Amino acid sequence: MSLLAAATLLAQTPAVPGEAETWLDKGIDAYRAARYQDAIKAFQLATDLDPKDVKARLYLASAKMSLYIPGSASEENLAYAGAAKIDFKHVLALDPGNITALLSLGSLSYMEATGEHGTDTVKVDEAHSWFQKVLDADPRNKTALYSIAVIDWGKFHQTLDNARTSLGMTPSQPGPLPDAALRHSLQAQFGSVIEEGISNLRKAIAVDPRYDDAMAYLNLLLRERADLAESPVAYQKDIEEANQWVQRALDSKNARAEKAKAEPENVSPGRLQVAPGAQAERLATKVDPIYPPLARQARVQGTVRFTAIIGKNGNILNLRLISGHPLLVAAARDAIQQWTYRPTELDGQPVEVVTTIDVNFSLNN
């Protein structure tokens, strides 16, 4: 979601030429090259020259958001998030229904919710509120529908996991929960949350029938609901549907991966496309990903694949997700962004490289 604002902005029409627009163009060039500090300086000049320029303000906020690292409590990192929020709210002051700003504020709040001291429920609720504002303006916005469902799943998952443990149930042991009183208590507390998540995911998939991330979470929420079922028949019904969504998600991911293989990467001039194996041999610094606790608890494993642009100095400039389970993507991205490579040369000159990077997650490791 942190790339959402950039994707939306890059699709907008260029501004009319002028002094402010010149700085905006400079900022866009720096943003596309992942030179976010340079981009911030240029966008700040553009907004200073034209304070009512929504596009420049959106870019300024998005550049600051790109520098924010979820989970880091350093003052500098928190300042990036705070500054980005201020600028996104400036956008809303100029354009109250701006979907990009609303989605970005939801994403920032959600990223801030998870830190080294656990989950901040106030930030989670804040994220939910921003995404709900998106749906108020655009009821078919699939990103907001999906994001609220992810929040809903997270609200109940740890509680359910603790309940199963307290009853001596293993992660793979079928439900429903055998303690009727506990089941009823959890249903009263979380039933509406689960139903909201399931409903939103069904709507998101109706908007985009190939939305495999939504399918993956629909599977998880159906399994949560199944554990609160009043009968084995109701439990089995939800589990059977959950299994169907798992298969549909895998089919969709595989189809997308095959399409990506079949379509050659659009490589910009001055960049060299390199096979994954050849570039792996030039890896100088590798940071292993931290297995997300929620993914481990949910028994999620697999491979996350990105298309990567590696700079002339060997640093990662940009990552584009090709495939991977949503619970694993952020951890994979955080790890890869710390990787460095020995520079690649062509005719004696360093060049940027486009390649594919896989990050594997296995519960057996």
N, C-alpha and C positions, 0 to 999 in steps of 0.2 A: 504493500500500500504506500510505502514511502516514495515510490516512483510514479504514483498516480498523477500528482500535480504536473510533473514534467511531461507525461504522455499527453495530457489534456492540452497543455499550453503549446506544445510543439505543433499541434494540429491547427492552431489559430492563425488567422491571416496576419501578415506583417503590418506594423504600424506605418503611418505616413512619415516619410523621411523628415528629419529635423534634428536638433541638437540632443534632445532627450532620447529620441528614437535611435540616434547613433550609439549612445551609451547602452541602450537596451539591446541593440544588435551585438555590440561587443560582449555584453553579459551572456547573451544566448550562445555565442560561439564558445565562451569559456565554460558555460554550463554543460554543453554537449561534450566537451573534452574532459569533463569531470574536474575542472579547475575551479572548485567552488568558492575559494577565497577571492580569486580574481572576479568571479561572477558576482559575488556579493558587492564588491566595490563598485562595479559597473552598474548594477541594478540600483544601488543606493543613490548614485549620481542621477540616474534616470528618474527615480522617484522624487529626489530633491528638486529637479528641474520641472517635473510635472507630477505634483502630489496626487492628482486625480486619475493617474494612469493605472487602471486595475491590472492590466497585463504585467507591467513592470513590478507592481507590488506583489503579485502572485509569484512571479519568478524570484523575487528577493526572498520571500518567505520560504519557497521551495528549496532554494540554495542553502539557507540556514538549516532547514529540516534535514537536508542530505548530510550535513556534518554531524547531526545528532546520533550518538551510539546508544541504543537501548541497553539499560542495565548499568551504565557507567554513572557513578555519582559525583564525578569531578565537577568543580564549579564551572569550568569552561564548557563542559558538555551540557550541563543543565542550562547554561546561559544561551546556548544555541536553540534549545527547545523553547525557552521562554521568549526569545527574540522572534522566533518563527511564529509562535502563537500571536504575539502582538501584531505582526504584519498580516497574518491571515485575518485577524479581527478588523484591521484597517480595511481590508478588502470587503468584508461584510458591511462595514459602515458605508462604503461606496456602492456596494451591490449586495443587498441583504440575502438574496437567494442564490449566491454563487456556490454551485455544487462542489467545485474543486476545493474551495476554502473550507467548506463544511466537512467534506470527507477528510481533508488533511488534518483538521483539528481533531476529528475522531481518531485518526490514526496515531497522531502524536500522544493523545491522552492514553490510548491503549498501550503504546510502547512505553510510556512513563509508568504504567501500572505495575510492570514487572521489574523488580530490582533485586539486589543481593539480600534484602531483608524480607522478601516474599511479595505477595500481591497486595497492591494498594486498592482496596475496594472502592474508595472514593473516586480514584482515577478511572476505574473500570466503569462505574456509573456515569462518570463524566463523558467517557467515550461513547457509551450507549446513547446518551442524550444527544450528542452531536450527530451520530448516525441516524437517530430518529428524526432530527431536523431535516436531514437529507430526504428521508422517506416522506416527510410532510410536503416537501417541495416536488419530489419525484418518486411516487410510490413504486415504480418499477426499476429503481436503481439497484442493480444486482449486487454491486459492491457493498452498499449499505445493508441490504437484506442479509448477505453472507456475513458481514462483520458483526451484526447484532447476534446472529446465530452462534458464531464462534464465542462471543462473550457469554451467551446463555449456556453453552456447553461447559465453559470454564467455571461458571458459577457453581455448577452442581457436581462436576466430575470428582473433585477432591473429596467432597462430602460423601459421595457414593463409594469411592474407593475406601475411605475410612470405615464406612458402615460394613462393607463386605469383609474387611479385615477383622473388625470386631466380632463378626459372626463366624470367623474361621474359614471364610470362603477364599479360595485361590482365584487369581485373575481369570483363569480359564474355566472356572466352575460355572455351570449354567445357573440362571436364576429361575424364578424371581426370588427376592430376598425372603427367607423363611420366617422371619419375625414380622408378623402382621402389624403389630403396633408401630414398629419402626418404619415399616413400609408406608403405613397411613400417615405418619408424621412427616416423612420426606415428601410424600405426594402433596400434602397440604402446603408444605413450605416451597416446593420447587416445581410442582405440577404445571403451573402457568408459565414458568420460565422455559421448561422443556417444550411445551406446546408452542410457545412463541418461536423458539428456535426452529422447530420442525416446520411450522407454517412458513416462516421466512425462507427457509432453504427450498421448499417446494416452489415458492414463488420465483426464487432466483433461477432455479432450473427451468421453470416455464419460460423465463425471459431468455435464457441461454441453455438449450438442451445439452450442450457439451461442457457444461461447467463442472469439471471433475472435482475441483476442490470442494464445491458445495455438496457433491455426491458423497465425498469422503466424510464430511461432517454430518450429513444426514444419517449415514450409517452409524456414527458414534452416538448421536442423539436418540436414535431409535433403540439402540442397545441400552442407553440409560433408562428410557421409558419402560423397556421390557423388564428391567429389574424391579420396577414398582408395580408390575401387572398383578391383577387380582387372581389370575388363574394361569395354569400352564398353557392353556390354549391361547390366551391373549399374549402371553410371553412368546410363544412360538411364532405367532403371527408377526410380531415386530422383528424378531430375529431373522425370519425368512426374508422379510422386506429389506432388512439391513444387509443381509448377504447379497441380495440382488443389486443394491446400490454399490457395494464394494466391487462387484464384477463390472458394473457399468462405468465406475470411475476408472478402473484399470483399463477397460477397453478404450475409453476416451483418451486417457493418457498415452496409451500405446499408439493410437491413431495419430495423435498430435506429434509424438516423437518420430513416427515414420514419415509424416509430412515434412517435419523439419529436416530429416535426413535427405529427403528427395529434393527439397528446395535449397539450392546453393545460397550460402550466406552472402548478403550484399556487402561486399567489402569495399570500404572507401579507398580512394587512391592514397598511396603511401603506407598502406597496411598490408601485411603479409598474412595469408591464411595458412595455419600450421596444423598438422594432424595432432590429436591429443597426446599420443605416445611420444612424439618427437619433442613437444613442448614440455612434457613432464620431466624429461631428462635434463631440462635447463632449470628445474626448480631449485632455488637456493635456500629459501626459508619456507617451511611448511608448519602451519599451526593446525593441530587436530581440532575438530569441532567438539563442543560440549554437548553430550546427548541431552536433549530437552527432557526434563523430568516428566512432563505431561505425555510426551511421546513414549517414553519408557513405560509409564504406568498403563498407557493404552495399548502397549505391545505393538507399536508402530515401528517398522524398519523399512529399509529400502535405499534407493539411490536418488540423490538430487543432482540434476544436470543443468549447467549454465553454459551459455555462450559468453566468453570473456574477451575483453579488449585489454591487452597488456601493453603498457607504455614503453617508450624507448628506453627508459631507465629500469625496466623490469617490474614496475609496480602495477597493480590492478587498477585500471581506469574505470571500467564499467562491467557490470554483470547483467545478463538477461536470462531470466528463468526459462528453461525449456520444459522441465518436468520435475516432479517430486512431491511428496506428501506435504501438505501445508504445515504440519507440526514440525517438520524437519527443515523447511526452507530457510528460516531466519538463522538457525544455528550454522547451517552450511555457508550461507552468505557471510556471516560474521567471521567465520574461519578463513574463507578464501580471501577476503579483503585484507588480511594480514600476510598473505603469501607474497613472496618476491621471487623473481626469476633473473637469471643471468641475461643481460641484454642480447637480443637477436639482431644480427647484422645482415645486410644485403648490400653487396658490392662495397663492403668496408664501412657502411654507414648504419647506425642503429635505426631500427624501424619498429613501428607498432605492430602488434600481432593479434590476430583473431583466432581463437581456438575454442575447444569444448573442454569443460572441466566437470568431472564427476566427483561427488562426495558420497561415500557409502556409510550407512548406519546399520549396524548389526547388533541385535540383542545378545549375541553370543560372545561379543568382544568384551 
